[in-house]
Amino acid sequence: MSATLPDRVLNRTLLARQHMLSRVDMPALAMTEHLVGLQAQDTLPPYLSLWSRLVDFDPAVVSQALGDRTAVRVLLMRGTIHLVTPEDCRVLRPLVQPMLDKITRNSQASRGARDVPRDELATAGRAVLADGPMPFKVLGERLAERFPGYPAGHLANSVREMLPLVQVPPRGQWKQPGGVVYETAETWLGAELSTSPDQQQAVRRFLRAFGPASTADVTTWSGMTGTKAWLEPMKDELVDYRDESGRRLVDLAGLPLADPDTPAPVRLLGKYDNLWLSHAARTRVTAPDVRPRWMGVNGGVGNTVFVDGMLEGLWRLTDSGSVDVEVFRRLTRAERADLDAEVGAVEQFLSR
């Protein structure tokens, strides 16, 4: 019979695999690969994600990586922008392309171009982008010349979902202004994407960074359906558990579970982080009554504060450069001291 894992064990195990229990000495791009990419709809979150996990993280390292093409920003899991290494761009984008194709057919931002034949639009997108990196608005205008009568923005958004387009720098670089300018990944990286994405390897990586997990968790993380079939060929590699509600969880055999009594330090993260976005229930680090305080109509409403391994507040950077914190519960004296120390450290980091 499968062992039942208490919620506290699952919380601390997730934090341990995410390197959120203590900062580690690891290259920034190695951590990025371990986490299977960093959520990057906004510029700041991936930098905060790395700063919260690494010893002496220098944001210039990631800025330079974007500039020298050893890191890229591209649409991936759940139809969101992620910061990844070139190799992960090559293997993850084909993996999630079926999900992105569904988004193209159904999303409000693309539906105005739904009647344009997909192969013709993809071909046109590549032809237009053959002229070099192009702002989103210009891409739409150029596509509208080829498909008159269709909304330019919907055409451009469809191409962004159909083709692997990277956001070229200075977009995403540390404290550098820059609008969204697209180039095809193949051109930018000088390499073709994988033609045979390995679903089982993706699951292995997910479990190393986010497990133990349910099939629904794999689906939530990737945005893909049919992920139960991904696990079937891996039966001999997996061990079964149950959570407190009786749901089946799987993990790679041999991966350790964390001690539930391990202290979890205060961490200030960005508006988005896969720490709390990559599980179906998202209760590992967010209580159901707390999450709505972060979630707005169009996404997160603020940067996040984690206390004792749980989402317990929001924070913002004021015009003066100080961090203003709102916590959702009364903190202990030790928690308050830990929070004050982390706030000071974040202010110093953001002043670079």
N, C-alpha and C positions, 0 to 999 in steps of 0.2 A: 504494500500500500504506500502511496506517495506521502512523503513527509509534508506537514503543513508548516509554512513559513510565516511567523508573525509579521505584522506590518512593520514593526520596528527593524526587524532583520532585513526586510526588503528595502527599507529606507536607507539604512546604513550601507547595505551592499551596493545600491545604486550610487550613493555618494562616494564610496570607495572606488568603484570602477570608473567614475567620472573624475577622480582625483580632486574631490571637493572636501575631503577630510583633512588633508594637509597639502600644501604646495610641494611640487616635485621639480627636480632639476631635469628638464627634458627640452629638446629643441621645439620651438613653437610649431613647426610644420609636422613634426612627429606627433605632437599632441593633437593637432588638427586631424591627422589621419586616424589616430586612435579613436577619436570621437566621431569618426565617419562624417567629417565636415562640421562647420560652425554656422549656425543660423545667422543670416546676414541681410535681412530685409533693410535694416538701418546700418549705418556705418559703424557706430560705436559698439553694439553687442558683441561681435567676435573678439574685439580687443579686450573687453571686460571678461569675456569667457576665458581667454588665455591668461589674463592677469590674475584671475581668481584661482587658477590651477597651477601656475608656474612660479618658480623662484626667479626673481629678478627679470621678469618679462620686459622686454624692450619693444614698444610698438613699432619702432622704426624697422624692425626685422620683417614684420608682416607687410608694411608699406613697401619695403624694398622687394619682397617676394612678389607682390602684385606688379611692381614695375619690371622686374626681370622675368616674369612669367613662370615663376615656380609656385605661384598660387593664383587662383582665379575665382571670380564670382560668377555663378551660373545657376540657372533654375534647376532645382533637383527635387528632393523628397518633399511630398505634400504640396508641390507646386510653389515652393518658396525658394528665395535666393539663399545659397549656401556658399561659404568660403571653403574651397577644397584645393588639394594639390592637383597638378595636371593629370596624374595617373588616376586619381579618383574621379575627375571629370570624365576621363575616357571610359571608365567602367561603370560609373553610377548613372550617368545620363542615359545610356541605352537601357539600363535596368528599369528606370522609371518612365521611359518614353511612352509606354502604353497608357499610364495614368495621365500623362500630360496631353495625350491625344484625346482622352475623354474630357479633360478640362477645356480643350479647344472647342469641342462640340457643344459644351454646355454652359460655359462661363458667360456672365453678362458682358465682360470686357471683350469677348471674341465673337459673340453670337451674330453681330452684324455682318460678319464675313462667312457665315456658316454655309452659304450657297456656293461659295467659290470652290471649285474642285481642289482637293487637298494637294494632289501632286503638282498641279499648275501653280498653286500659291507657294509651295516649297521651292519649286524651281525658280520662280520669280524672286523669291527672297534671297536665294543664293546668288542669282545674277546681279541683283541690286547691290548686295554686300561685297561683290567682287571688286567694287570701286574703292573699298577700304572701310575702316571703322565709321559708323554712322550714328548720329543721335536718333533716339526713338522717333521723334517727330518727323525728322527727315526721312527715315525709313518708311514711315506710314505714307508720307506724301509721294515718295517714289513708287510705292506699291499702288497707290490710288491712281497714278498715271496709267498703270497697266490694267487696273480693274476699276474703271470709272463707275461711279454710282454706289460704291461701297465705302463705309466710314474708314478713313485712313488709320485711326487709332485701333480699330478692330482688326484691320489687316495686319498691322505691325504686331499687335499682341498675339495674333494667331501664329505668325511666323516665329515669334519668340518662344512659343510653346512647342511648335513643330520642329524647329531647328535648334541645335545646341549653340546658343549665342552667349558669349561671355561679355561681362561689363568691363570695358577696358579702363585703365587708370587715366586720370587721377581718381575716378570713382572708387570709393572704399578705402583710399589711403588715409593715414592718420592726419586729421586736421587739414585735409586738402579739399577745397571745394571742387565739385565736379558733377555734372549731370550724367544721366545714363547714356552711354555710347556703346553700341554693340558691334561685335565682330564674330564671325563664326569660330567656334572652338578649334576646328581643324586648321584654319588659317593662323589663328593667334598662337596655337601651340605647335604648329608644324607637324601634326600627327593625326592619324585617323582615330576615330573612336572604336571601341571594341565592337565586334560583330557577334560576340557570344558571351553576354554578361553572365557572370556566375552567381546565381541566386543563393546557393548554399554558402558561398563565401561571404556574401552580404549578411546572411543570417548569423554566421559565426562572428563577424565583426560587431554586429548589433548586440549580440549576447555578451561579448567581452566588455562592451561599454555601457550596456543598459540592462543586462539580464539580472536574474531570471525573468522570463517574459512569456506572455501568452501569445497565441496566434494573432489575437486582436491587437496586441502591442506591435507586432511586426507590421501589421497592416497600417496602423496609425502612424508609425514612424516613416514607412516608405510611401504611404499613400496608395499602395497597390492592393488590388483584390486578388483572391486565390492564393494567398500566402500559406495557407495550410498545406498545399501541395509542395511548397518549398521545403517544408520540414520532413516530408515523408522519406526522402532518400538519406536523411541524416539520423535515423532512429538509433543506430548503433553509437552515435557520438553524443547522444543527449541523455540527460537525467531528468526525471519528472518530479515536480513538486506540486503543492496546492497552496493558494493563499488563504487568508482567513475566511473569505467568502466562498471557498470551495472551487475557485477557478483553477484549471490546469495551467501550470507554468512549466517551461522547459529551460534548461541551461546546458552549456557545454560541460560534459563530465570532467571533473577535476578542478573546475574553477571554484575558488573559495567563497564562502559566505562571510559577511562581516559580523563582528561582535556587536550586538545591539546596544551595548553600553559604551561604545566608542564615542567620545565627544565629537560634536560637529560644530566647527567654528562659524561665526557669523560671516556671511558672504554677501556682497553687493554685486548683483549681476545686471545685465542690460534688460531691455524690454523683452527680448526674445532669447531663449537658450533651450537647446534640446534637452537639458536636464529635466524640464517639466512638460515639454511638448511631445515627447516620443513614446508615451504610453496611453493606452485607450482611456482608462479612467483618470489618469494624471493625479491620482491620490497618493502616490509614493512620497511626493514632496509638497502637495497642495491639498489642503482640506477642502471639501466640497463647498462649504460656506464662505471660504476665503477667495477662491479662484474668481468668482464674479467681480470682485473688487479690482482685479487686474484686467479682466477681459472686457473690452468695450465693443461697440458695434462693428468697428473695422479693425480689430486687433487689440494688442495690449495698450493700456492707457498710461503705463509708467514703468520705470526701471524697478527692479525687484530686490527685496531684502529677505534673506534667508537666515532664520535663527533656529538653532537646534535641528537643522536639517529640513525645515519646513518654510514655505512662503509665509512670511509674517508681516510684510509691509511693502511700501513703495518709496522710491526716492527720486529726486530730480536735482539737476544742477542749476543753481541760481545764476543770475547775471553777474554776480560778484565772484563766481567760481567756487562757492561753498556748496556742500551737499545738504539738501533739506530732506529729512526723513519723516515719514508717517508710518508708525507701527500699528498693527491691528489688535495687539493685546498688551497687557502689562508685562514688562520684562523684569526678570530678576536683576539684582544688583550686578551679578557677574555677567549676565547677558548684556546689560546696558554698557558696562565697561568694555566688553568685547565689541559691541556695536560702535561705540565712540572711537575705539582704536581703528576699526576698519574704515569708518567714515574719514578719519584723518588720512589714512593710507590712500584711499580712493581720491581724495582731493589732491594729494601730492601727485598721484599717478596722472590725473587728468590735467594737471598744470604743465605737463611736459610739452 
